[in-house]
């Protein structure tokens, strides 16, 4: 619907020692693209990640690459994997960390309404992914975490997966 073929949800590195794998929460990125990104050390020069630090609103990748020669290399390599255009939704966490969901594809042309919808989807996806992968940070007074599903919730998900609507 939105035209993207890949996505990644991750956090900005907090130290020079962190690598892509340390910062990625969920990935639908091409595996070979991730491998090359890591091998070339692109996490240190990625223009999208640099741009992310200074903005709160979603942006297109081309907005982040203006005037950055070394950053263009990252974007040129992304094109090899069919990621010519992209849209990034930044998140600034309560603990001061910065994160984003980046969507990429061969051709990504989003209307204002589609940008708003993708922004909302990204917020929900990031919140849910964080709750599932870091359940200890979502503990409730009864000891249950928000990431834990009840037996009934699991049953409903199974029925939904089987395409049952009632």
SULWO-V251437 format. One line per field, one symbol per residue. psi: psi as a letter, one per 30 degrees, with the letter a starting at -180 (. if undefined). A space follows every 50 residues. Layout:
BEGIN
psi=???
END
This chain:
BEGIN
psi=efgkfllkkllkkflffkleeffkekkhlkeeeeeeeeefhfffgjfeee eefglflllkeffffkgjeefeeeeeeeefggiellkkjlkjlfgflkll kkkllejjjkleeeeeeeeeeeeeeeeeeeeefifffgklegfklffkkl eeeeeeeeeefggkf.
END
